[in-house]
Amino acid sequence: MAFLGEYKHNMDPKNRVFIPAKYRDVLGESFVVCKAPEKCLFIYSNEAWDELSQEIYSMPPSPQTRQIQREIFRNAVTVEPDKQGRITINAKLVEYAGIKKEAVIVGSGKRIEIWDADEWENNLLEMEEITNTATTQLEIHY
């Protein structure tokens, strides 16, 4: 199943944010949160994380590859939603993503992204421009 849609939820003072039920139903009882290359966080189901891990470990061995592997795995955590459907995100990840109060939870195919609401809004125009250009170049028809 592809994760679709966009939701806004407030992060509470304990760094808890609500994950929509339709996402949790697919993610299961636990899942992985990690840093993303952009200033946001990625959420993967355990199955998708295992697939990504296999891809990461199939990279040709080198000091650079090992450093990339360390960076990815040291910044990943397994989380479990509480009975209200919230996950607690550790302070290091919250700081990295710059999430202040309002978070945007975005379906992005095989993963979910969590953005600070202001950062998300700042990037929307840029993302739309890139999407429009790519759609035109690839002649994608909806």
Secondary structure, DSSP 8 states (H G I E B T S, - for coil): --B--EEEEE--TTSEEE--HHHHHHH-S-EEEEE-SSSSEEEEEHHHHHHHHHHHHTS--SHHHHHHHHHHHHTEEEE---TTSEEE--HHHHHHHT--SEEEEEEEBTEEEEEEHHHHHHHHHHHHHHHHHHHHHHT---
